[in-house]
C-alpha cells in the first residue's frame, strides 16, 4: 500500500488550514515590502540629508532596535489576547507609521521619518512574533520548517517589490520633491488597512500552547523533561539559534543596505535607479527563488544539513565580494541572496525544536534577535566609508557562525 505524505496545511484530525495559512502568508509579503523599502531609503538619505554611510545606517537602526524593544511585549500580547488580536494590533501600528510620513514631509529633517519608521517597525515586530510560530503549527509537525520557508518565500516577493516601487517613486522623482518619500508609504498604509479589514471578518483557528507540545516531535523527550518554570535558556540549541538569528539579520541587513553603494562603486556607470532595479530583479528575485526551492528541497534534505551547505557557500561568496574582482564579485553578491534566503525561517524552526509549551516565549526571543540588523549597517558603513567592499567582512563573520550553528544542530540530531 502506498504511503501518502500528509498535507502541508492539514491538522492531525483532517481540518484544513489552507485559508488561515494563506492569510498569514500575506503578512510575510507586507513586511517584506516594508523592509525592502529600507534599502532604497538608506541610499536616498545619504544624498537628501547629506549623511555618511555610517549615519544612513540609522534607517536600519531605528527599524531593528524596535524589534529588540517590542519583541517580548509582543509575545506577552499574543499569550494574553491570542494571535488574531495581536495581528490586528500589529497591522494598526504598521498603518499608523506609514501615514506618519505625510507630516514628516513638512520637516526639513530626517528625524520625523526615522520616528515614523520606528512606529512601522513596532507593528512589523508584532506581526512577525505572531506569524512565524503560527505558520509552523498550521499543519503536520514534521513539515514545520518546510511550511515556514514557503511562507517566507512570499516575504521574498515583498523584498522584490520594495526596491522596485521605492526606487521608481523615490529615485525617479524630480529633484527637490518633498513628497518623494511619502507616496510609496501612502500606498502601503492603504493596503495594510484593507488587509486589517479582511482579518477582522475572517475566523482564524487559535492554537493553544498545549497543542504545540508535539510541534517538533524529533525532540519530544526533551519537551517532557521541561516544566513550565524551567528556563528556556537551558536548551542549548535554542541559545545558539538566538545568536545565529542575530548574526543572520546582521548579515542580511548589511548586504541589503549597501548593495546599491557596492554596485555603484564597483561599476560607476550604473545609476542609483538602475542599481535599485538590479537589487529587485537580480538579488531579491534570487532571494525569493531560494526560499521557494528551499521549501521543497527540505522534503529530501534535512533543514540543518541544507543550512550548513548554504551558509558555507555564503562564506565563500563574501570572500569574493571583498576581493573586488569586478563581474565575478558582483555575481558572488547576487548568488549570496539565493543561499542566505532560507536562513531566517530555518534557524527559527530549528530554534523552536523541543520548546513545546514555551514556543510563544521562545519565538519572542528569536524575533528579538532581529535587533542584530540594527548595528551592522552603521558598522559596515564605518568600515567601508572609503571602500565599501571592506565592510562586507561583517556578513562574512556572521555566515561563519551560522555554519557552526548548523553543524551543531546536525550533531545534536544524531545524538537524539
C-alpha positions as CSV (number, residue, x, y, z in Angstrom):
1,X,0.0,0.0,0.0
2,X,1.4,3.4,-1.0
3,X,2.0,5.7,1.9
4,X,0.9,9.3,1.1
5,X,2.7,12.3,2.5
6,X,0.4,14.3,4.8
7,X,-0.9,17.6,3.5
8,X,1.3,20.6,4.2
9,X,-1.5,22.6,5.8
10,X,-3.8,20.0,7.3
11,X,-4.1,19.1,11.0
12,X,-3.9,15.6,12.5
13,X,-7.7,15.4,12.6
14,X,-8.1,16.3,9.0
15,X,-9.0,20.0,9.4
16,X,-7.7,22.2,6.5
17,X,-5.7,25.3,7.5
18,X,-5.4,26.4,3.9
19,X,-7.2,29.8,4.2
20,X,-5.6,30.8,7.6
21,X,-2.2,29.8,6.2
22,X,-2.8,31.9,3.0
23,X,-3.8,35.0,5.1
24,X,-0.9,34.6,7.4
25,X,1.4,34.2,4.4
26,X,0.1,37.5,3.1
27,X,1.6,39.2,6.2
28,X,5.0,37.9,5.2
29,X,4.6,39.7,1.8
30,X,3.7,43.0,3.5
31,X,6.6,43.2,5.9
32,X,8.9,42.0,3.2
33,X,7.8,45.1,1.1
34,X,8.4,47.4,4.1
35,X,11.9,46.0,4.7
36,X,12.8,46.2,1.0
37,X,11.9,49.9,1.0
38,X,14.6,50.5,3.7
39,X,17.4,49.7,1.3
40,X,16.3,52.5,-1.0
41,X,15.9,54.9,1.9
42,X,19.4,54.2,3.1
43,X,20.9,55.4,-0.2
44,X,18.4,58.2,-0.6
45,X,19.2,59.6,2.9
46,X,22.9,59.8,2.0
47,X,22.0,62.4,-0.6
48,X,18.8,64.1,0.7
49,X,20.2,64.7,4.2
50,X,23.9,64.7,3.4
51,X,24.6,61.7,5.6
52,X,27.7,59.5,5.6
53,X,27.3,55.7,5.1
54,X,27.5,55.1,8.8
55,X,24.9,57.8,9.5
56,X,22.5,56.5,6.9
57,X,22.6,53.2,8.9
58,X,20.2,55.0,11.3
59,X,17.4,53.9,8.9
60,X,18.1,50.3,9.8
61,X,19.0,51.1,13.4
62,X,15.6,52.6,14.3
63,X,13.8,49.8,12.5
64,X,15.6,46.8,14.0
65,X,16.1,48.3,17.5
66,X,12.3,48.3,17.7
67,X,12.4,44.5,17.4
68,X,14.6,44.4,20.5
69,X,12.3,46.6,22.5
70,X,9.0,45.3,21.4
71,X,9.5,41.5,20.9
72,X,8.9,40.5,24.5
73,X,5.8,42.7,25.0
74,X,4.6,41.3,21.6
75,X,5.0,37.8,22.9
76,X,3.0,38.7,26.1
77,X,0.3,40.3,24.0
78,X,0.0,37.1,21.9
79,X,-0.2,35.0,25.0
80,X,-2.8,37.2,26.6
81,X,-5.1,38.1,23.7
82,X,-4.3,35.4,21.0
83,X,-2.9,35.5,17.5
84,X,-5.7,37.3,15.7
85,X,-5.9,40.3,18.0
86,X,-2.1,40.5,18.0
87,X,-2.1,40.6,14.2
88,X,-4.7,43.3,14.1
89,X,-2.8,45.5,16.6
90,X,0.4,45.0,14.5
91,X,-1.4,46.0,11.3
92,X,-2.8,49.1,13.1
93,X,0.7,50.3,14.1
94,X,2.0,49.5,10.6
95,X,-0.6,51.7,9.0
96,X,-0.1,54.5,11.6
97,X,3.6,54.6,10.9
98,X,3.1,54.6,7.1
99,X,0.7,57.6,7.3
100,X,3.1,59.4,9.6
101,X,5.3,60.0,6.6
102,X,2.8,62.7,5.5
103,X,3.5,65.2,8.3
104,X,7.2,64.2,8.2
105,X,7.4,65.6,4.7
106,X,6.9,69.1,6.0
107,X,10.0,69.0,8.1
108,X,13.5,69.5,6.6
109,X,15.0,66.8,8.8
110,X,15.4,63.0,8.8
111,X,14.2,62.7,12.4
112,X,10.4,62.6,11.7
113,X,11.0,60.0,9.1
114,X,13.0,57.9,11.5
115,X,10.3,58.2,14.1
116,X,7.7,57.0,11.5
117,X,10.0,54.1,10.6
118,X,10.2,53.1,14.3
119,X,6.4,53.0,14.6
120,X,6.2,50.8,11.5
121,X,8.9,48.5,12.9
122,X,6.9,48.1,16.1
123,X,3.9,46.9,14.1
124,X,6.2,44.6,12.0
125,X,7.7,43.1,15.1
126,X,4.2,42.2,16.5
127,X,3.3,40.7,13.1
128,X,6.4,38.6,13.0
129,X,6.1,37.4,16.5
130,X,2.6,36.1,15.6
131,X,3.1,34.9,12.1
132,X,6.3,32.9,12.3
133,X,5.2,30.5,15.1
134,X,1.6,30.5,13.8
135,X,2.8,29.3,10.4
136,X,4.8,26.4,11.9
137,X,1.7,25.0,13.7
138,X,-0.8,25.2,10.8
139,X,-0.2,21.7,9.6
140,X,1.8,18.5,10.3
141,X,4.6,18.9,12.9
142,X,7.2,17.2,10.6
143,X,6.8,19.9,7.9
144,X,7.1,22.9,10.2
145,X,10.4,24.2,8.7
146,X,9.1,23.5,5.2
147,X,5.9,25.4,5.8
148,X,7.7,28.4,7.3
149,X,10.1,28.5,4.3
150,X,7.1,28.5,2.0
151,X,5.5,31.5,3.9
152,X,8.9,33.3,3.9
153,X,9.1,32.9,0.1
154,X,6.3,35.4,-0.2
155,X,8.4,37.6,2.1
156,X,10.9,37.4,-0.6
157,X,8.4,38.7,-3.1
158,X,7.8,41.7,-0.9
159,X,11.6,42.3,-0.9
160,X,11.5,42.4,-4.7
161,X,8.5,44.9,-4.8
162,X,10.0,47.1,-2.1
163,X,13.2,48.3,-4.0
164,X,11.3,48.3,-7.3
165,X,8.4,50.5,-6.2
166,X,10.7,52.6,-3.9
167,X,13.3,53.1,-6.5
168,X,10.8,54.2,-9.1
169,X,8.9,56.6,-6.8
170,X,11.8,58.0,-4.8
171,X,14.9,58.0,-7.2
172,X,12.6,58.6,-10.2
173,X,11.1,61.8,-8.7
174,X,12.1,65.3,-9.6
175,X,14.9,66.9,-7.5
176,X,13.5,68.8,-4.5
177,X,10.2,66.9,-4.5
178,X,9.4,66.8,-0.7
179,X,6.7,64.1,-1.2
180,X,9.0,61.6,-2.9
181,X,9.3,59.6,0.3
182,X,5.6,59.9,1.1
183,X,3.9,58.4,-1.9
184,X,5.1,54.7,-1.5
185,X,4.1,54.8,2.2
186,X,0.6,56.2,1.5
187,X,0.2,53.2,-0.9
188,X,1.5,50.8,1.9
189,X,-0.8,52.3,4.5
190,X,-3.9,51.9,2.4
191,X,-3.1,48.3,1.6
192,X,-2.4,47.5,5.2
193,X,-5.7,48.9,6.3
194,X,-7.5,46.8,3.7
195,X,-5.7,43.7,5.0
196,X,-6.7,44.6,8.6
197,X,-10.4,44.8,7.5
198,X,-10.1,41.3,5.9
199,X,-8.6,39.8,9.1
200,X,-11.3,41.4,11.2
201,X,-14.0,39.4,9.5
202,X,-12.1,36.1,8.9
203,X,-12.2,33.4,11.6
204,X,-8.7,32.2,12.5
205,X,-8.1,29.0,14.5
206,X,-6.5,29.8,17.8
207,X,-3.7,27.4,18.5
208,X,-3.4,26.7,22.2
209,X,0.1,26.2,23.8
210,X,-0.7,22.7,24.8
211,X,-1.3,21.8,21.2
212,X,2.3,22.9,20.4
213,X,3.9,20.3,22.6
214,X,4.4,17.9,19.7
215,X,5.1,20.5,17.1
216,X,8.6,19.3,16.7
217,X,8.4,15.5,17.6
218,X,12.1,14.8,17.0
219,X,12.8,16.1,20.5
220,X,9.6,15.1,22.2
221,X,11.6,13.5,25.0
222,X,13.3,16.8,25.9
223,X,9.9,18.5,26.0
224,X,8.6,16.1,28.6
225,X,11.5,16.8,30.8
226,X,10.8,20.6,30.7
227,X,8.5,22.1,33.3
228,X,6.6,25.5,33.0
229,X,9.1,27.0,35.4
230,X,12.3,25.7,33.7
231,X,14.2,28.4,31.9
232,X,14.2,28.2,28.1
233,X,17.9,29.1,28.2
234,X,18.7,25.6,29.4
235,X,18.0,24.5,25.8
236,X,21.4,25.0,24.2
237,X,20.2,24.7,20.6
238,X,17.7,27.5,21.3
239,X,20.5,29.7,22.7
240,X,22.7,29.0,19.7
241,X,19.7,29.8,17.5
242,X,19.2,33.2,19.1
243,X,22.8,34.1,18.4
244,X,22.6,32.6,14.8
245,X,19.4,34.6,14.1
246,X,21.1,37.8,15.4
247,X,24.1,37.1,13.1
248,X,21.8,36.3,10.1
249,X,19.8,39.5,10.5
250,X,23.1,41.5,10.8
251,X,24.4,39.9,7.6
252,X,21.2,40.3,5.6
253,X,20.5,43.9,6.7
254,X,24.1,44.9,5.9
255,X,24.1,43.3,2.5
256,X,20.7,44.7,1.5
257,X,21.5,48.1,2.9
258,X,24.8,48.6,1.0
259,X,24.0,46.7,-2.2
260,X,23.4,49.9,-4.1
261,X,26.5,51.5,-2.7
262,X,28.7,48.5,-3.6
263,X,27.3,48.2,-7.2
264,X,27.6,51.9,-8.0
265,X,31.2,52.0,-6.5
266,X,32.3,48.8,-8.4
267,X,30.7,50.0,-11.7
268,X,30.2,53.8,-11.5
269,X,28.4,53.8,-14.9
270,X,25.4,52.3,-13.1
271,X,22.9,54.9,-11.6
272,X,21.0,54.6,-8.4
273,X,17.7,53.8,-10.2
274,X,19.4,51.1,-12.2
275,X,21.0,49.7,-9.1
276,X,17.7,49.5,-7.3
277,X,16.2,47.6,-10.3
278,X,19.2,45.2,-10.2
279,X,18.5,44.8,-6.4
280,X,14.8,44.0,-7.1
281,X,15.1,41.8,-10.2
282,X,18.5,40.3,-9.5
283,X,19.2,40.0,-5.8
284,X,15.7,39.9,-4.4
285,X,14.4,37.6,-7.2
286,X,17.1,35.1,-6.3
287,X,16.2,35.5,-2.7
288,X,12.6,34.6,-3.4
289,X,13.6,31.7,-5.7
290,X,15.9,30.4,-2.9
291,X,13.1,30.3,-0.4
292,X,10.7,28.6,-2.8
293,X,13.2,26.0,-3.8
294,X,14.4,25.6,-0.2
295,X,10.9,24.8,1.0
296,X,10.7,21.8,-1.5
297,X,14.3,20.8,-1.1
298,X,13.7,20.2,2.6
299,X,11.4,17.3,1.6
300,X,14.6,15.5,0.7
301,X,17.3,17.2,2.7
302,X,17.1,17.8,6.5
303,X,16.9,21.5,7.3
304,X,20.2,21.6,9.4
305,X,22.2,19.9,6.6
306,X,20.8,22.3,3.9
307,X,21.5,25.3,6.2
308,X,25.1,24.1,6.6
309,X,25.6,23.8,2.9
310,X,24.1,27.2,2.1
311,X,26.0,29.0,4.9
312,X,29.3,27.5,3.7
313,X,28.7,28.8,0.2
314,X,27.7,32.2,1.6
315,X,31.0,32.5,3.3
316,X,32.8,31.8,0.0
317,X,30.6,34.4,-1.7
318,X,31.5,37.1,0.8
319,X,35.2,36.4,0.3
320,X,34.8,37.0,-3.4
321,X,32.8,40.2,-2.7
322,X,35.6,41.6,-0.5
323,X,38.2,40.8,-3.2
324,X,36.5,43.3,-5.6
325,X,37.1,41.2,-8.7
326,X,34.7,43.1,-11.0
327,X,31.9,41.0,-12.5
328,X,33.0,37.9,-10.5
329,X,32.4,39.8,-7.2
330,X,29.0,41.1,-8.5
331,X,27.8,37.6,-9.4
332,X,29.0,36.3,-6.0
333,X,26.9,39.1,-4.3
334,X,23.9,38.1,-6.4
335,X,24.3,34.4,-5.5
336,X,24.6,35.2,-1.8
337,X,20.9,36.4,-2.0
338,X,19.9,32.9,-3.1
339,X,22.0,31.0,-0.5
340,X,21.0,33.1,2.5
341,X,17.3,33.0,1.6
342,X,16.4,30.0,3.8
343,X,18.4,31.0,6.8
344,X,15.9,33.1,8.8
345,X,13.0,30.6,8.7
346,X,15.3,27.6,9.1
347,X,17.1,28.9,12.1
348,X,13.7,30.0,13.5
349,X,12.3,26.5,13.1
350,X,15.4,24.8,14.4
351,X,15.5,27.1,17.4
352,X,11.9,26.2,18.3
353,X,12.6,22.4,18.3
354,X,11.6,20.9,21.6
355,X,10.3,24.1,23.1
356,X,6.7,22.8,23.4
357,X,4.6,25.0,25.8
358,X,7.4,27.6,25.7
359,X,7.0,28.1,22.0
360,X,5.4,31.6,22.1
361,X,8.0,32.9,24.6
362,X,10.9,31.3,22.7
363,X,9.7,32.8,19.4
364,X,9.6,36.3,21.1
365,X,13.4,36.0,21.8
366,X,14.1,34.7,18.2
367,X,12.2,37.7,16.8
368,X,14.0,39.9,19.4
369,X,17.3,38.8,17.9
370,X,16.4,40.6,14.7
371,X,18.0,43.5,16.5
372,X,21.3,42.3,15.1
373,X,20.3,44.2,12.0
374,X,20.3,47.5,14.0
375,X,24.0,47.7,14.3
376,X,25.6,46.1,11.2
377,X,24.7,48.9,8.7
378,X,26.4,51.5,10.9
379,X,29.4,49.3,11.5
380,X,29.7,48.3,7.8
381,X,29.3,51.9,6.8
382,X,32.1,53.0,9.1
383,X,34.4,50.2,7.9
384,X,33.5,50.7,4.3
385,X,33.3,54.5,4.2
386,X,36.2,54.7,1.7
387,X,35.9,51.2,0.2
388,X,32.5,49.5,0.6
389,X,34.0,46.1,-0.1
390,X,35.9,46.1,3.2
391,X,32.6,46.5,5.1
392,X,31.4,43.0,3.9
393,X,33.7,41.4,6.5
394,X,30.7,41.7,8.9
395,X,28.4,39.4,6.8
396,X,31.4,37.1,6.3
397,X,31.8,36.6,10.1
398,X,28.1,36.2,10.6
399,X,27.8,33.4,8.0
400,X,30.7,31.6,9.6
401,X,28.8,31.4,12.9
402,X,25.6,30.2,11.1
403,X,27.7,27.4,9.6
404,X,28.9,26.5,13.1
405,X,25.3,26.6,14.4
406,X,24.0,24.3,11.6
407,X,26.8,21.8,12.2
408,X,26.0,21.6,15.9
409,X,22.3,21.0,15.0
410,X,23.3,18.1,12.8
411,X,25.4,16.6,15.6
412,X,22.6,17.0,18.1
413,X,20.1,15.3,15.8
414,X,22.4,12.3,15.5
415,X,22.7,12.1,19.3
416,X,18.9,12.4,19.8
